[in-house]
Amino acid sequence: MPATGLLRTVWTQCNELLYGIRTTADGGFSHARSADSYAGTATAAAQFGDNNRYETPDYFNLRWIRNRLWREPTARDDVIYDLGCGMGRVLCVMASRPFRKVVGVELFEDLAAAARENARTMRGRRAPVEVLTGDASRVPLDEGTVFFLFNSFGPETLTAVLASLRESLTRKPRPVQLVYYNAMHDEVVADSGCLELAAEERTRNGLRVTFWRRSA
Ligand SMILES: C[S@@+](CC[C@H](N)C(=O)[O-])C[C@H]1O[C@@H](n2cnc3c(N)ncnc32)[C@H](O)[C@@H]1O
């Protein structure tokens, strides 16, 4: 393993120990290496079959995003959704601050179960965590005020999720934010007409992160 790969592994494992969670494919989830859920095999459970494989952001970058959200004046009232939550790393990092609630939505039940277990056992949890199994385009979004998205699905599901969010905002107008990590389909968000681009940043490893808002 090259030195940078080794360092990354050690860094990740230190963070997993710190939070008391296991979110890597081989960390207590060995069957996942060949499982459909880990490989991102297209599944009939996904309305458009454009689900992506499981991967998860670096802890450093996630804490940067969590701190940015936590600095918002109304952060304690926020309900943060991770759309495509995998094994729950994002959920656990967010739940280490007392946001009102953190909600994960995951297509595959085995990944959702791992996320629930991580949320249950994590060290230093300060927000309730709920994990729903299902397609992000079909779950109710009315509670959400912050939506996090990282490479979960293609433009078709993203379009449907944003249509669902638009309906939710019509039913229940409220300020919302979208954090789009590794923003591959920004044009879909812009075309949805329900969110405005508020900021654009880069992670330390060069991934583009776009921040979208809608005021009440
Ligand atoms: C790149 S991973 C991101 C995992 C998690 N957000 C994180 O950052 O640790 C994408 C996840 O989205 C899930 N996913 C894909 N399509 C989905 C859909 N339509 N609804 C819900 N989850 C989906 C995948 O199964 C996978 O676990």
The ligand as an SDF file (V2000), in Angstrom:
LIG
                    3D

 27 29  0  0  0  0  0  0  0  0999 V2000
  -21.8480    7.4170   -2.3040 C   0  0  0  0  0  0  0  0  0  0  0  0
  -22.8020    6.6220   -1.0490 S   0  0  0  0  0  0  0  0  0  0  0  0
  -22.9550    7.9250    0.1500 C   0  0  0  0  0  0  0  0  0  0  0  0
  -23.1170    7.3970    1.5640 C   0  0  0  0  0  0  0  0  0  0  0  0
  -23.2950    8.4330    2.6530 C   0  0  0  0  0  0  0  0  0  0  0  0
  -24.0830    9.5720    2.2310 N   0  0  0  0  0  0  0  0  0  0  0  0
  -21.9630    8.9250    3.1050 C   0  0  0  0  0  0  0  0  0  0  0  0
  -21.5690    9.9650    2.5660 O   0  0  0  0  0  0  0  0  0  0  0  0
  -21.3480    8.2620    3.9350 O   0  0  0  0  0  0  0  0  0  0  0  0
  -24.4100    6.5890   -1.8490 C   0  0  0  0  0  0  0  0  0  0  0  0
  -25.4520    5.8230   -1.0780 C   0  0  0  0  0  0  0  0  0  0  0  0
  -26.7350    6.1630   -1.5960 O   0  0  0  0  0  0  0  0  0  0  0  0
  -27.5380    5.0050   -1.6520 C   0  0  0  0  0  0  0  0  0  0  0  0
  -28.5830    5.2360   -2.6610 N   0  0  0  0  0  0  0  0  0  0  0  0
  -28.4510    5.1670   -3.9970 C   0  0  0  0  0  0  0  0  0  0  0  0
  -29.6140    5.4720   -4.6160 N   0  0  0  0  0  0  0  0  0  0  0  0
  -30.5040    5.7360   -3.6300 C   0  0  0  0  0  0  0  0  0  0  0  0
  -31.8640    6.1140   -3.6240 C   0  0  0  0  0  0  0  0  0  0  0  0
  -32.5460    6.2740   -4.7710 N   0  0  0  0  0  0  0  0  0  0  0  0
  -32.4720    6.3250   -2.4410 N   0  0  0  0  0  0  0  0  0  0  0  0
  -31.7930    6.1420   -1.2780 C   0  0  0  0  0  0  0  0  0  0  0  0
  -30.4880    5.7870   -1.2210 N   0  0  0  0  0  0  0  0  0  0  0  0
  -29.8480    5.5870   -2.3890 C   0  0  0  0  0  0  0  0  0  0  0  0
  -26.5430    3.9070   -2.0100 C   0  0  0  0  0  0  0  0  0  0  0  0
  -27.0520    2.6260   -1.7000 O   0  0  0  0  0  0  0  0  0  0  0  0
  -25.3310    4.3100   -1.1910 C   0  0  0  0  0  0  0  0  0  0  0  0
  -25.3450    3.7540    0.0780 O   0  0  0  0  0  0  0  0  0  0  0  0
  1  2  1  0
  2  3  1  0
  2 10  1  0
  3  4  1  0
  4  5  1  0
  5  6  1  0
  5  7  1  0
  7  8  2  0
  7  9  1  0
 10 11  1  0
 11 12  1  0
 11 26  1  0
 12 13  1  0
 13 14  1  0
 13 24  1  0
 14 15  1  0
 14 23  1  0
 15 16  2  0
 16 17  1  0
 17 18  1  0
 17 23  2  0
 18 19  1  0
 18 20  2  0
 20 21  1  0
 21 22  2  0
 22 23  1  0
 24 25  1  0
 24 26  1  0
 26 27  1  0
M  CHG  2   2   1   9  -1
M  END
$$$$
